[in-house]
Amino acid sequence: MPARLKRYLIGLHPFQLLVLVICLAAFTVVLIFPLFSLFSKAFVDKSGDFVGFANYIKYFDTPSLTISILNTIDISLWSTLFSVVLGFLYAYALTRTRIIGKVFFKYTALIPIFIPTIVHALGLVYMFGKQGILTRAGFFPFELYGRLGIIMAETIFTFPQAFLMFYVALDFTDGRLYEAADSIGVSPARKLLRITLPEIKYTIINVFFVCFTLAFTDFGAPKVIGGSFSVLATDVYKQVAGQFNFSMGAVVGTLLLIPAITSFIVDRLVSNKNSGTISARATELIIKPGKKRDVFFFIVCSLVTAFLVFLIVTLFIGGLSANYPYNLSFTLDNFSFNRSVGGFGAFTNSVKMAVFTALIGTGFVFIYAYMVEKTSGGSVLRKYGKLLSLLPLALPGMVVGISFIFFFNNRANPLNFIYGTIIILVIANILHYFSVPFLTASACLKKLDKEYESVSDSMNVPRWRTFLSVSVPLSLPAILEIFMYFFVNAMVTVSAVVFLYSAKFKIAAIAITHMEEAGDYGQAAAMSLLILGINVLVRILYEAGITIIKRRTRIKEA
Amino acid sequence: MTLLEVDKVTKAFDKQTALKDVSAVINQGELVCILGPHGCGKTTLLRIIAGLETADSGRVFINDKDATYLPPAKRNFGIVFQSYALFPNMTVMGNILFGLKQKKGVTKFEAKRRAREALELVDLAEHRDKYPRQLSGGMQQRTALARAIALSPQFLLLDEPLSALDAKVRLKLRGEIRSIQQTLGITTVMVTHDQEEALTMADRIIVMNNAVVEQIGTPREIYDHPATPFVANFIGTMNFYDSRGEICAIRPENIEIASGNAAYDAAARVKAIEFKGALTRIYGLLADVNEVWVDLPSEQADALCLHPGEMVYLRMPEDRLVKYAAAA
């Protein structure tokens, strides 16, 4: 081997090199190749000839299509605005006030994460639809289907994300700043404007983009509650699944990438200025008593929580009654689902898919992160790996879905055999949700002493053994978190899989849309309850696991 | 007999040179300290010897065989890091067995026996079932040492092994490490920024500064005959002054005070007197410009009855003077 190559690869054992190359190759095949198919589809006509920007020109010349752009921006802006305000107030209440019931409030805020966005919409139908509980009580004289419904559903969808990001940002501060302000008699309003908000200004920007992108690309809620109000995500579906106009579908699909790409650029621009945040000597913030403040924030939290709890209660009412709203007698009949949507099998299929996604995804993410973060040598390969790992963050589920169709549903592709099987669903889910677990895993691995590997090398212990006996056990909390993240998201996702499921393998979240379309609201609610139930169960198991691990580490430290 | 040899090694990280043309030889059985200020490249040199970094140019020899590109696992060394890098999820015994258990030709029983031996050597046998976080810093350090020597490596690398410890524990461990090293007769390379540690523990010292080797020699040679002004200044305390186009250097304890009428080399005005216990340091100004420090046994200083502002007459014994060419 030439000395240069030898030097470049030293520290990278042949086995490690093999694993790294396999990881990167696999990722390239399921990420870069399909994306390439997507983009190339956008620039060809139906017969496959290259037409340049003709598809885009045609798109922008069709007012019935372009209206969706404005519609999507409109609903995304409004729902983002509501989520940012509510998320901030809610997080502020939990971190900076002395209200009671913080633990309860924290967990109820997470409810929307555990159910598909179609169910947020379904819940709204139960509350505010034509036969809705509140509509019948005369509290809601508006038309739910369309713009208003979408904005409400996307607000519910994005609220937990906004809340969690604000929570982390507000929870982490330097109490000395506020003590210093108090010592020179700064008013509460000024403290908020001059200390609190500047401290979290980058979080505000991030929350804005995250919520906007989620609302912009969501398919589930507009599908159920959108009525004739068209948005980009439903357009993609109509073009691809309804009219088989793949080129136009690809064009709209690429438009869905715009907010994520914009946020990437903005993030690059602001992140350089975001360094040097909190000193290691920061002290904990001591929250002073404040009766009026606490009452105000308690009311805010209670209203939000009441709304979310009510949403779930309506699902219980709908799912467990014979024929809502006409016959409210208790029944479990709704759980025997129609054959046409996959029956109860749709649910077990979903669980199967979520388990495989979580198992394979967790293993793959963790090995991938380990190879990228913890090996030396092959730095170009590892940089490429890092770049790939963050790309899925910019990809909406719809884009993953259609690019998978374009790439895998092609007889010439040797991987064509996975099309229509559970395998493609699992791969799509792992890819779609890859970035957040990767960041979790790599942050966790970075915290481990980088000399563990050096010590093992000196003792001639193979890296895989160090990986299994040191890195994995020490990262168990992160591994559980990643597992849960994959599982829950695989249970609730619609957008990525709506193009990829097959008649032989139907899944729960999709079944809900079909039940809702067919007017089987009771069954839709029942299925939603099952998804909610298993996700909450997995979350409880996760919390229990973390508690056990913490207790065991405490014993080792006592 | 030469065990390790580093020949004209150069290494840069992102254009910053960590090592420039560094050459050194380490003999069988000796303890060599690599000493230098923060960022001088000493840890990089150690990591290149370990194979954890690779030289950009130059070669590394182990047992006279070219090991420049040999992976760490094949170099047969034990290493102790500043952070110790003990596996927190394993007991003391588990940490030591981790390497032994998978060594070829070592039975389970044999592995346990050797681990116990290593633990006894560092006096930790009774703590073998504890986890690292349950141990004091010094005990963690000794566990790391036991882990490094349990595999009977050919040489031992210590990267600032004592700098995370309190001063008292540090002093005690200095002696312990040295005595274990001598008992085993194991070749050891230790990186440190603490000159006292290097002087007391090392057979030989490699003094580095700004990516280059300034001097290699025994502690005595380095202290008495520092090859460069940097070494003179970095190790111990040194007075510098110009004399006939040369820079002269002398340690404070080597300056003698002449009685007024005897022959003397220089006159100094006393600025301050500082009692430091056994010694008293006199701060003076040579020819009212050059600062000079003189250390005297306190008794002798008392007898002289000096006061600030007084003149004293100093003798600089020729055999204690170190001379350098004046900087261009």
Interface residues (C-beta under 8 A of the other chain):
Chain A: A3 K6 R7 I10 G11 H13 S376 D449 E451 Y452 S454 V455 S456 D457 S458 M459 N460 V461 P462 R465 S469 V470 P473 L474 K556 E557 A558
Chain B: A50 G51 L52 T54 D56 Y69 P71 P72 A73 K74 R75 N76 F77 G78 I79 F81 S83 A85 F87 P88 N89 M90 F98 G99 Q102 K103 Y131 R133 Q134 R147 A148 L151 P153 L157
